[in-house]
């Protein structure tokens, strides 16, 4: 799914109100962390993740995280990443980009 500029802007504004749900630790993008991100995205279509220990690698980790979880990178500000993945079931969708 490719988001338009308008959709990204809308999701970015929604993401500002969120608190970070997950924190990337010193193990980086381990399989367990990717699984927890995937599970969190199943319940919440829009999530905020703090990059904790890996702040200096943020420009490579954020896109890699989006690819591995099959979601869209909405924004990367400082050491915080906002990701979006639309729920596959239209009846369970909470956010309309």
C-alpha positions in Angstrom: 0.0 0.0 0.0 1.4 3.3 -1.0 0.3 6.4 0.9 -0.3 9.8 -0.6 1.1 12.9 0.9 -2.3 13.9 2.3 -2.7 10.5 3.9 0.8 10.7 5.5 0.0 14.1 6.8 -3.2 12.8 8.4 -1.5 9.8 9.9 1.4 12.0 11.2 -1.1 14.2 13.0 -2.8 11.2 14.6 0.6 9.8 15.5 1.6 12.9 17.5 -1.0 12.1 20.1 0.3 8.6 20.6 2.7 7.4 23.3 5.5 5.0 22.2 4.2 1.4 22.7 7.5 -0.4 22.0 11.2 0.4 22.5 14.0 -1.0 20.3 16.6 -2.3 22.7 20.3 -3.2 22.4 19.4 -6.4 20.5 18.0 -4.3 17.6 15.5 -5.8 15.2 15.5 -9.3 16.6 12.9 -11.8 15.5 11.2 -11.5 18.9 10.9 -7.7 18.5 9.6 -8.0 14.9 7.0 -10.5 16.1 5.9 -8.1 18.9 5.6 -5.2 16.4 3.6 -7.4 14.1 1.2 -8.4 16.9 0.9 -4.8 18.0 0.0 -3.7 14.5 -2.7 -6.3 14.3 -4.5 -4.6 17.3 -3.5 -1.0 16.5 -3.1 0.1 12.9 -0.9 3.1 13.9 1.9 2.7 16.4 4.8 4.8 17.8 8.1 3.1 18.5 11.1 4.6 20.4 14.5 3.7 19.0 16.1 3.6 22.5 19.7 2.4 22.3 20.0 2.6 18.5 19.4 6.3 17.9 22.5 6.7 15.7 21.2 4.0 13.3 17.7 5.4 13.0 17.8 6.2 9.3 18.5 2.6 8.4 16.5 0.9 11.1 13.2 2.7 10.5 12.8 1.7 6.8 14.1 -1.9 7.6 11.5 -2.2 10.4 8.8 -1.1 8.0 9.8 -3.6 5.4 10.1 -6.5 7.8 6.7 -5.9 9.3 5.0 -5.1 6.0 3.8 -1.6 7.0 4.3 2.0 6.0 6.8 4.3 7.6 4.7 7.4 8.4 7.4 9.5 10.0 10.8 9.4 11.7 11.3 12.3 14.1 14.4 12.2 16.3 14.4 8.7 17.8 10.7 8.0 17.4 9.2 6.1 14.5 5.5 6.0 13.5 4.3 3.0 11.5 0.9 2.3 9.9 -0.5 -1.0 8.6 -4.1 -1.1 7.5 -6.1 -4.0 9.1 -6.9 -6.7 6.5 -10.5 -7.0 7.7 -12.5 -3.8 6.6 -14.9 -4.3 9.6 -12.0 -4.0 12.1 -10.4 -1.0 10.6 -10.1 1.9 13.1 -8.2 4.4 11.0 -9.0 5.7 7.5 -6.0 7.2 6.0 
